[in-house]
Amino acid sequence: MKKMVMFLIHVVTLIENFVCSVGLVVTTFLVFAQVVNRYWLHYEIMWLSDMALYLFVFSMLMAISLTTREEGHTAVDIFGELYFGKNRKVKAMYKMVLNCISLVILISFYSPVYKFTLRAIKYPEYGTLVRWFNTSWLAESMFVMLLLCIFHIGHILIKQIIDFYRITHADIGGDFQ
C-alpha cells in the first residue's frame, strides 16, 4: 500500500512539474512570437495573446498545487521561528495546526468550486478572438488544482503527524529513527 501511494505521489509530481514547465515555456514562446510579429514584422496575430494568457492562467493554477506540494505557501516560518525557537515539538504542532487550517479552508472551497466546474462543463464559454477555444477548461483546471492542493496538504499532514509521533516518542526514550 505504501509503495502504491508513493508511486501515485511520484506520478502526480512528474505531471505537475511537466505541466507547469511546458506551460511556462510555451507561454514564453507565444509572447515572444507575438512581440516579433507585432513590432518587427508589423503583422499582429491576435489570437497569440489570448492563447498565451489562457495558457499562463492554466500554468499558474497548476503552480499553486505544485507550491502546496513543496510547502511553499502553507507555512508561516518566521512566526514559528520567532516564537517557538528550538522547541521541536511545539514547532511541529504549529505546522500541523497550520496545515489543518489550510485543509479545512480548501475543503470549504470544494462545494462552490465543484458547482462552478459543473456549470463550466454544462455551459461552455468560448474565447473572443479564438472563437473555437473553450475557455471553460480554466474553471475545470481550477477544480483539479483544488483537488491536488487537498491531496498535497493531506499528504503533508500525514507526514507531519508521523514526524510529531517520532519526536514525542524519541523524547520519552523510544527511538524510531
trRosetta pair geometry for C-beta under 8 A, 3 or more apart (Angstrom, degrees):
i j d omega theta_ij theta_ji phi_ij phi_ji
1 4 5.7 -56 -151 34 31 112
1 5 6.5 29 153 -16 66 105
2 5 5.8 -54 -148 38 33 110
2 6 6.2 30 154 -16 66 108
3 6 5.7 -56 -144 41 31 110
3 7 6.1 35 154 -22 65 106
4 7 5.6 -52 -147 35 30 113
4 8 6.4 33 152 -21 63 104
5 8 5.6 -52 -149 35 32 114
5 9 6.4 32 152 -18 65 104
6 9 5.6 -50 -146 37 33 112
6 10 6.3 37 152 -21 64 105
7 10 5.5 -53 -148 36 32 114
7 11 6.4 32 153 -19 65 104
8 11 5.8 -53 -147 36 30 110
8 12 6.3 29 155 -16 65 106
9 12 5.8 -53 -145 39 30 110
9 13 6.2 36 153 -23 63 107
9 155 6.4 123 -105 -135 125 156
10 13 5.6 -54 -148 34 29 115
10 14 6.5 30 154 -18 64 104
11 14 5.8 -53 -149 35 31 110
11 15 6.4 29 154 -17 65 107
12 15 5.8 -56 -146 39 31 110
12 16 6.2 31 156 -18 66 107
12 148 7.0 167 -171 -132 122 101
12 151 7.1 -118 -157 122 167 147
13 16 5.9 -56 -145 38 27 109
13 17 6.2 25 158 -16 64 109
13 69 6.8 161 -104 177 84 155
14 17 5.9 -58 -146 39 28 109
14 18 6.1 26 157 -19 64 111
15 18 5.7 -58 -145 39 28 111
15 19 6.1 25 160 -17 66 109
16 19 6.0 -56 -141 38 27 107
16 20 6.1 20 163 -12 64 111
16 62 6.1 -178 -144 174 75 101
16 65 6.1 -122 -124 99 130 107
16 66 4.7 163 161 -83 123 94
16 69 6.8 126 87 -3 169 153
16 148 7.0 134 -87 -164 123 148
17 20 6.2 -61 -145 42 24 106
17 21 6.0 20 161 -16 63 115
17 66 7.1 121 -76 -122 54 127
18 21 6.0 -61 -142 40 24 108
18 22 6.0 15 165 -11 64 113
19 22 6.2 -58 -139 43 23 104
19 23 5.9 25 161 -21 61 114
19 59 7.1 -174 143 -117 79 68
19 62 5.0 -97 112 175 124 166
20 23 5.8 -58 -143 38 24 113
20 24 6.3 21 161 -16 62 109
20 59 5.6 109 -135 -162 54 86
20 62 5.2 -151 -72 106 84 113
20 63 5.1 108 -125 -79 123 79
20 66 5.5 -16 -44 -29 154 156
21 24 6.1 -61 -150 37 26 106
21 25 6.3 19 157 -13 64 111
22 25 5.8 -58 -143 41 30 108
22 26 5.9 24 162 -14 68 111
23 26 6.1 -58 -139 41 24 105
23 27 6.1 27 159 -20 62 110
23 55 5.5 -173 -154 172 83 89
23 56 7.3 144 162 -100 101 30
23 58 6.0 -139 -133 94 139 95
23 59 2.9 176 125 -86 138 114
23 62 6.9 132 6 43 156 133
24 27 5.7 -54 -144 37 27 113
24 28 6.4 31 155 -21 62 106
24 59 5.5 154 -54 -180 67 154
25 28 5.7 -55 -152 34 30 113
25 29 6.5 26 153 -15 64 105
26 29 5.7 -54 -148 39 34 110
26 30 6.2 36 153 -21 67 105
26 55 5.8 -95 99 173 111 154
27 30 5.7 -54 -146 36 30 111
27 31 6.3 27 157 -15 65 106
27 52 5.2 105 -149 -156 71 78
27 55 4.9 -167 -78 103 92 113
27 56 4.6 104 -132 -73 146 82
27 59 6.4 -98 -23 6 138 148
28 31 6.0 -57 -148 38 28 107
28 32 6.2 28 154 -18 64 109
29 32 5.5 -55 -143 39 32 113
29 33 6.1 34 156 -20 66 106
30 33 5.7 -53 -146 36 29 111
30 34 6.4 31 153 -20 63 105
30 48 5.4 -179 -174 -171 89 87
30 51 5.8 -132 -150 97 150 102
30 52 3.8 -172 106 -81 127 100
30 55 6.9 116 12 40 152 142
31 34 5.6 -53 -148 35 32 113
31 35 6.5 32 153 -19 65 104
31 48 7.9 157 -85 150 29 103
31 49 7.9 69 -107 -111 66 60
31 52 5.0 117 -59 -151 77 155
32 35 5.8 -54 -149 35 31 110
32 36 6.3 30 153 -17 66 106
33 36 5.7 -54 -145 39 32 111
33 37 6.1 31 156 -17 66 109
33 45 7.7 -27 133 45 105 128
33 48 5.9 -128 94 -151 107 146
34 37 5.8 -55 -144 40 29 111
34 38 6.0 21 160 -15 65 113
34 44 7.4 36 -160 -145 78 76
34 45 6.9 -115 -110 58 73 87
34 48 4.3 -180 -78 112 102 131
34 49 5.6 104 -130 -65 156 75
34 52 6.7 -83 -15 -16 139 146
35 38 6.0 -60 -139 41 26 106
35 39 5.9 -17 178 17 65 115
35 40 7.9 53 133 -3 66 98
36 39 7.1 -74 -127 52 15 81
36 40 5.1 -34 -162 34 59 123
36 41 6.4 44 144 -4 72 106
37 40 7.5 -19 -58 52 8 81
37 41 5.1 -43 -138 53 43 120
37 43 5.3 -80 -171 81 87 73
37 44 5.9 120 125 -109 107 35
37 45 5.5 -36 157 4 168 92
37 48 7.1 124 32 17 147 159
38 41 7.7 43 8 55 14 79
38 42 7.3 29 -179 -112 30 30
38 43 7.7 -111 -85 66 31 33
38 44 4.7 42 -99 -94 82 91
39 42 7.5 15 -156 -72 10 58
45 48 4.7 74 93 -16 102 113
46 49 6.7 -56 -174 27 45 105
46 50 7.3 30 143 -6 73 108
46 129 4.8 -132 132 -160 111 138
47 50 5.3 -56 -152 43 52 112
47 51 5.7 52 151 -23 79 106
47 127 7.8 92 -135 119 93 144
47 129 4.9 -170 -90 128 68 108
47 130 4.4 99 -142 -73 114 94
47 133 7.9 144 -158 -13 116 137
48 51 5.8 -57 -144 40 28 110
48 52 6.2 30 157 -20 65 108
49 52 5.8 -55 -147 36 28 111
49 53 6.3 29 154 -19 64 107
49 129 7.6 42 63 55 93 160
50 53 5.7 -56 -149 36 31 112
50 54 6.3 28 156 -17 66 106
50 127 5.4 102 170 -170 141 138
50 128 7.2 -157 -106 54 144 78
50 129 4.8 -178 -23 56 147 116
50 130 5.1 -164 96 -5 138 109
50 133 7.3 152 129 57 122 153
51 54 5.9 -54 -145 37 31 109
51 55 6.2 26 158 -14 65 111
51 130 6.2 92 -61 -50 86 154
51 133 7.3 -147 -93 -99 81 163
52 55 5.9 -60 -145 42 27 108
52 56 6.0 31 155 -23 64 109
53 56 5.7 -55 -145 35 28 113
53 57 6.4 28 157 -18 64 104
54 57 5.9 -53 -149 35 30 109
54 58 6.4 29 153 -17 63 108
54 127 7.2 -68 -57 -87 138 130
54 133 7.0 -134 -28 157 173 138
54 135 6.4 -118 -115 -118 123 88
54 138 6.6 -112 -150 -68 83 117
55 58 5.6 -53 -147 38 32 113
55 59 6.2 32 155 -19 66 107
56 59 5.8 -56 -146 37 29 110
56 60 6.3 26 157 -17 65 108
57 60 5.9 -58 -147 39 29 109
57 61 6.5 32 154 -21 64 104
57 138 5.7 4 114 -134 129 122
58 61 5.8 -54 -151 32 30 111
58 62 6.6 23 154 -11 64 106
58 137 7.5 3 -98 118 123 100
58 138 6.3 -110 -75 -110 81 74
58 141 5.2 -6 -134 124 83 176
59 62 5.8 -59 -151 41 32 108
59 63 6.2 39 149 -27 66 106
60 63 5.2 -47 -142 32 36 118
60 64 7.0 52 152 -31 60 90
61 64 5.8 -40 -163 14 36 115
61 65 7.8 26 146 -7 59 96
61 138 7.5 153 -23 -162 151 72
61 141 5.1 105 92 128 148 107
61 142 5.6 -97 -144 -90 140 59
61 144 8.0 83 134 69 119 90
61 145 4.5 -111 165 -54 91 150
62 65 6.0 -52 -162 35 45 106
62 66 6.4 46 142 -19 70 106
62 141 6.9 -60 -52 -179 88 114
62 144 7.8 -11 -94 103 82 112
62 145 6.2 -125 -87 -93 39 101
62 148 7.8 35 -140 47 63 162
63 66 5.1 -52 -145 40 41 117
63 67 6.0 46 153 -23 70 102
64 67 5.8 -53 -149 35 28 111
64 68 6.5 32 150 -20 62 104
64 145 5.4 52 66 -173 116 126
64 149 6.6 -33 129 -72 97 121
65 68 5.4 -49 -148 34 36 116
65 69 6.5 43 150 -24 64 101
65 144 8.0 -68 -35 126 153 74
65 145 5.0 -146 -37 -149 111 68
65 148 3.5 22 -145 106 146 126
65 149 5.1 -115 -108 -59 77 71
65 152 6.3 151 -169 -9 77 138
66 69 5.6 -50 -153 30 33 115
66 70 6.6 18 154 -6 64 108
67 70 5.9 -63 -148 46 32 102
67 72 4.0 -84 -167 55 83 129
67 73 5.3 30 144 1 122 108
68 71 7.5 28 -178 -80 34 32
68 72 7.3 -78 -60 38 21 85
68 73 6.9 -53 -81 50 59 92
68 74 6.1 71 -136 -38 70 121
68 148 7.4 137 60 122 132 85
68 149 4.6 129 -19 -129 174 79
68 152 4.5 119 119 87 105 143
68 153 6.2 -57 179 -52 118 83
69 148 7.8 -46 -51 161 106 101
69 152 4.4 -103 -84 -131 65 138
69 156 8.0 -176 -141 -52 37 114
71 74 5.6 -82 -146 48 62 106
71 75 5.7 25 172 -7 99 119
71 156 6.1 138 -79 -129 104 145
74 98 6.3 130 156 137 79 109
74 99 6.0 52 157 -97 129 74
74 102 5.0 -6 -143 -77 106 168
74 153 6.6 171 -118 -107 157 98
74 156 7.4 111 80 91 156 164
75 80 7.3 -33 179 -6 100 140
75 95 6.0 -8 -116 -126 114 92
75 98 5.9 99 -111 111 58 157
75 99 7.9 -13 -75 -57 82 87
76 79 4.5 21 124 21 112 119
76 80 6.6 138 93 -16 69 92
76 98 6.7 -166 14 -117 86 144
77 80 5.7 -63 -150 42 36 111
77 81 5.9 31 158 -18 72 109
78 81 5.9 -58 -145 40 28 108
78 82 6.0 27 158 -21 65 113
79 82 5.8 -59 -143 37 25 111
79 83 6.2 -8 171 8 64 114
80 83 6.8 -73 -136 49 20 88
80 84 5.3 -33 -171 31 63 121
80 91 5.4 88 -180 -135 113 87
80 94 5.1 155 -114 112 105 149
80 95 7.0 29 -105 -59 154 82
81 84 7.2 -61 -99 54 11 80
81 85 7.1 63 -174 -93 47 31
82 85 7.9 -32 149 -60 11 64
84 87 5.2 -104 179 56 83 102
84 90 4.6 -160 -144 106 118 113
84 91 4.6 157 120 -72 142 79
84 94 6.0 -124 -38 -19 157 149
87 90 4.1 24 115 26 122 113
87 91 6.1 150 89 -17 68 89
88 91 5.7 -60 -143 41 28 111
88 92 6.0 30 159 -21 66 108
88 167 5.4 -147 126 -150 117 135
89 92 5.8 -56 -147 36 27 110
89 93 6.3 27 154 -18 63 107
89 164 7.3 88 -141 -147 66 82
89 167 5.6 176 -88 130 72 127
89 168 6.2 86 -118 -81 116 79
89 171 7.2 -25 -58 -24 127 152
90 93 5.6 -53 -148 38 32 113
90 94 6.2 40 150 -25 64 105
91 94 5.4 -50 -147 33 32 117
91 95 6.6 30 155 -16 64 103
92 95 5.9 -53 -150 36 31 109
92 96 6.5 32 151 -19 64 106
92 160 6.5 167 -168 -170 85 90
92 163 6.1 -146 -139 111 128 104
92 164 4.5 163 142 -95 130 87
92 167 5.7 170 -9 24 163 159
93 96 5.6 -55 -149 37 33 112
93 97 6.3 34 153 -21 66 104
93 164 6.7 99 -71 -127 62 132
94 97 5.8 -54 -149 34 29 110
94 98 6.5 30 152 -18 63 105
95 98 5.6 -51 -148 35 34 113
95 99 6.4 28 156 -13 65 107
95 160 5.8 -143 108 -137 110 141
96 99 5.9 -60 -148 42 31 107
96 100 6.2 36 152 -23 66 105
96 157 6.6 94 -140 -142 74 78
96 160 4.9 178 -85 130 86 132
96 161 6.6 98 -120 -72 129 67
96 164 6.3 -11 -46 -46 142 147
97 100 5.6 -51 -146 34 32 114
97 101 6.4 33 154 -18 64 104
98 101 5.8 -56 -152 36 30 110
98 102 6.3 30 151 -18 64 107
99 102 5.3 -49 -142 38 36 115
99 103 6.2 41 155 -23 66 103
99 153 5.6 172 -165 -165 92 91
99 156 5.8 -141 -133 103 146 111
99 157 4.7 -176 128 -83 133 92
99 160 6.4 145 28 19 152 155
100 103 5.7 -52 -147 35 30 112
100 104 6.4 31 154 -18 63 104
100 157 6.7 106 -69 -125 64 131
101 104 5.8 -54 -149 36 31 111
101 105 6.4 30 153 -18 64 106
102 105 5.7 -56 -149 37 31 111
102 106 6.3 30 154 -18 66 107
102 153 5.4 -147 108 -132 113 141
103 106 5.7 -55 -145 38 30 111
103 107 6.2 28 157 -17 65 108
103 150 6.9 90 -141 -137 76 69
103 153 4.7 -178 -81 129 86 132
103 154 6.6 102 -119 -70 127 67
103 157 6.4 -10 -46 -44 142 150
104 107 5.8 -56 -145 39 29 109
104 108 6.3 32 154 -23 63 106
105 108 5.7 -54 -149 33 30 113
105 109 6.8 27 152 -16 62 104
106 109 5.8 -59 -156 35 34 109
106 110 7.2 57 144 -48 62 88
106 146 6.4 163 -166 -162 93 82
106 149 5.4 -150 -130 112 141 114
106 150 5.0 -179 132 -81 133 81
106 153 6.3 159 14 21 154 153
107 110 5.4 -22 -161 -13 43 121
107 150 6.5 98 -72 -118 72 121
108 111 7.7 -48 -177 21 38 98
109 112 6.2 -68 -160 50 53 100
109 113 5.4 42 152 -17 86 118
109 146 6.1 -133 106 -136 115 132
110 113 6.2 -72 -146 44 22 104
110 114 5.9 25 160 -24 65 113
110 146 6.5 162 -100 149 62 133
110 150 7.4 37 -80 -65 113 148
111 114 5.7 -55 -142 34 26 113
111 115 6.5 24 160 -16 62 105
112 115 5.7 -54 -147 37 34 110
112 116 6.2 36 153 -20 66 107
113 116 5.4 -52 -145 39 33 116
113 117 6.2 37 152 -22 65 105
113 142 6.2 -132 -154 123 114 103
113 143 5.3 160 148 -99 105 74
113 146 5.2 106 106 -21 165 164
114 117 5.7 -55 -148 36 29 112
114 118 6.5 31 153 -19 64 103
114 143 6.5 99 -94 -129 49 120
115 118 5.7 -51 -147 35 32 111
115 119 6.5 34 153 -18 64 105
116 119 5.7 -55 -152 36 30 112
116 120 6.4 32 149 -21 64 106
116 139 5.6 -132 140 -164 97 120
116 142 7.6 -33 102 83 128 131
116 143 7.6 -175 78 -64 92 104
117 120 5.4 -51 -147 35 34 113
117 121 6.5 34 153 -19 65 103
117 139 5.5 180 -102 140 58 97
117 140 5.5 101 -146 -102 99 54
117 142 7.2 -153 -78 70 100 91
117 143 4.0 20 -77 -50 148 144
118 121 5.7 -53 -149 35 33 111
118 122 6.2 26 154 -15 66 110
119 122 5.8 -58 -141 42 30 107
119 123 5.9 -23 174 32 69 105
119 139 7.7 -68 74 148 84 160
120 123 7.1 -72 -124 64 19 69
120 124 7.2 55 174 -103 58 49
120 125 7.4 -65 -139 9 76 98
120 136 3.9 157 -179 -165 92 100
120 137 7.8 167 154 -59 127 21
120 138 8.0 -132 -149 63 149 63
120 139 3.6 -177 -64 73 161 140
120 140 5.9 -146 103 -45 135 80
121 124 7.6 -4 -158 -67 21 78
121 136 6.8 159 -71 150 32 135
121 140 6.8 90 -66 -82 89 114
123 136 7.5 168 93 -98 53 141
124 134 4.9 -45 -168 -141 122 112
124 136 4.6 -109 -132 -4 64 142
125 134 7.2 109 69 -159 43 62
125 135 5.2 -49 95 61 93 98
125 136 5.3 126 30 -58 76 87
126 130 7.8 -130 174 101 85 66
126 131 5.7 42 145 -169 130 49
126 132 7.0 -39 -153 -127 125 4
126 133 6.3 123 -158 71 77 49
126 134 5.9 -49 -97 -98 70 47
126 135 6.5 132 -139 3 17 89
127 130 4.1 22 79 61 143 81
127 131 6.5 -117 74 -79 76 23
127 133 4.3 11 4 70 124 107
127 135 5.3 118 -65 -46 74 113
128 131 7.7 -16 176 -81 15 67
130 133 3.8 24 119 5 116 127
134 137 5.9 86 106 -17 96 98
135 138 5.6 -14 175 2 72 115
136 139 5.6 -44 -169 32 60 111
136 140 6.5 59 136 -18 75 103
137 140 4.9 -51 -146 41 47 118
137 141 6.0 51 152 -24 72 99
138 141 5.7 -50 -145 35 31 109
138 142 6.7 39 149 -25 61 100
139 142 5.5 -47 -153 27 35 116
139 143 6.9 37 148 -18 62 99
140 143 5.7 -50 -157 31 37 112
140 144 6.7 37 146 -17 66 102
141 144 5.3 -48 -147 36 41 114
141 145 6.2 48 150 -24 67 101
142 145 5.5 -49 -149 34 32 116
142 146 6.6 36 150 -21 63 102
143 146 5.6 -50 -150 32 33 113
143 147 6.6 32 152 -16 64 103
144 147 5.7 -54 -151 37 33 111
144 148 6.3 32 152 -18 66 107
145 148 5.7 -56 -147 39 30 111
145 149 6.3 33 154 -21 65 105
146 149 5.7 -53 -147 35 31 111
146 150 6.4 31 154 -18 64 104
147 150 5.7 -53 -149 36 32 111
147 151 6.3 36 151 -21 64 107
148 151 5.4 -52 -147 37 33 116
148 152 6.2 30 156 -17 67 106
149 152 5.8 -54 -143 39 30 108
149 153 6.1 27 159 -15 66 108
150 153 6.1 -55 -141 40 27 107
150 154 6.2 30 156 -20 62 110
151 154 5.9 -61 -151 37 24 112
151 155 6.4 22 154 -17 63 108
152 155 5.6 -55 -147 37 32 111
152 156 6.2 31 156 -18 67 106
153 156 5.7 -53 -144 39 31 111
153 157 6.1 35 155 -23 65 108
154 157 5.7 -55 -145 36 28 113
154 158 6.5 30 155 -19 63 104
155 158 5.8 -53 -151 33 31 111
155 159 6.6 29 152 -15 64 105
156 159 5.7 -57 -152 38 33 111
156 160 6.2 32 151 -19 67 108
157 160 5.6 -54 -145 37 32 112
157 161 6.4 36 154 -22 65 103
158 161 5.7 -50 -148 33 31 112
158 162 6.6 30 153 -16 63 105
159 162 5.8 -56 -151 38 32 111
159 163 6.2 32 152 -18 66 107
160 163 5.5 -52 -143 40 34 112
160 164 6.1 38 155 -22 66 104
161 164 5.7 -51 -145 35 29 113
161 165 6.4 34 152 -21 62 104
162 165 5.6 -52 -151 34 31 115
162 166 6.5 31 151 -18 63 105
163 166 5.6 -55 -150 37 34 112
163 167 6.3 35 152 -21 67 104
164 167 5.6 -51 -145 35 32 112
164 168 6.3 25 159 -14 66 106
165 168 6.2 -58 -145 39 26 104
165 169 6.2 12 161 -7 63 114
165 176 7.8 5 115 30 88 168
166 169 6.1 -65 -141 46 26 101
166 170 5.9 31 159 -26 65 109
166 176 4.5 -120 -127 72 93 130
166 177 7.2 107 -174 -69 124 63
167 170 5.8 -54 -143 32 25 111
167 171 6.7 25 156 -18 60 105
168 171 5.9 -55 -156 33 32 112
168 172 6.7 30 149 -19 63 106
169 172 5.3 -48 -146 34 42 114
169 173 8.0 -69 173 53 61 46
169 174 4.1 -35 162 62 101 122
169 176 6.1 57 86 -15 125 121
170 174 6.4 -84 -82 80 36 66
170 175 6.2 64 -120 -108 80 50
170 176 6.6 -101 -65 25 91 86
170 177 7.1 57 -102 -36 128 100
